[in-house]
Amino acid sequence: MSSPHDFDFFHGDWEVRHRRRTDFLDPACEWDEFPSTSRCRPLFDGAANVDEIDMPYLSAKGATLRLFDRETEQWSLSWASSVTGTLFPPVLGRFEGGRGEFYGDDTYAGKEVRVRFVWSGVSPTAARWEQAFSVDGGESWLTNWTMDFTRPSGTPGV
């Protein structure tokens, strides 16, 4: 069962190792790999948080606002990019058994896509996030971005 404290593990500073496809819809394309840093802070006594990720390799920053809906016991995750200055459509979902799955709809390169975010391997010192797109309504998925989070040496969470 999901709770307002599912993302408590994420509060604080992180070092991030990215791996992303150069074309999010092409399974044969190359992968880019690059580092970044991230900082997450809690809001609403843990039932919300905001993080900012600094990605010099992409000359970009990003931010995610996560809000827990106590009535539906679901999280909504909304991503914003410094490159576009826009807030992307949210993904909705929950944690079960230590794994968080979140789904939404968006467009990429003029195509309608179903979006899936997965949080796994969650611990106080590490976590993994991955993004996948589906162009067939969720029948098949192509993972196009992963982020492996680790705590900087000697840095506890918030």
C-alpha positions, 0 to 999 in steps of 0.5 A: 500500500502506498503512503505519504512517506513513500519518497522519504528515502529520496530527501537530500543530496544525490549523485546520479549516473544517467543512461539515455537513448539518443532517440527515445523511440528507436531501440537500435539507437546509441546510449549517452551516459553522463553524471549529474547531481540532484537535491530533493526536499520534502513538503507537506510533512512528507506528502509532497516533495520537489527535487532539482537535477543539474545536468551540465552534459545536457546544459539543462536542469529539471525539476519534479514535483511529487504530490500524494493524494490521500483519497486515492493513495496515489502519487502524481509526478510532474516533471519540468525542464529548464530547456523548454520551460514547460511542465509535462503531463503528470504520471500517476501511480503508487508503491507496492512491495518496494517498487513504484510504478507511475503511468501517464500520457504524453507526446514525443516527436509528434507521436502519442506515447504512454509513459511509465516511470519505475522506482526500484532498488530503493534504500537510504543510499541508492535508488534507480529510476527508469523511464519507458515509452509505449506507442501501442497503448502499453502493449510493449515498452521501450526503456529510454532513460535510466538514472542510478542515484547514490548518496555522496560519501558521508552525506545522509538524507534529510 
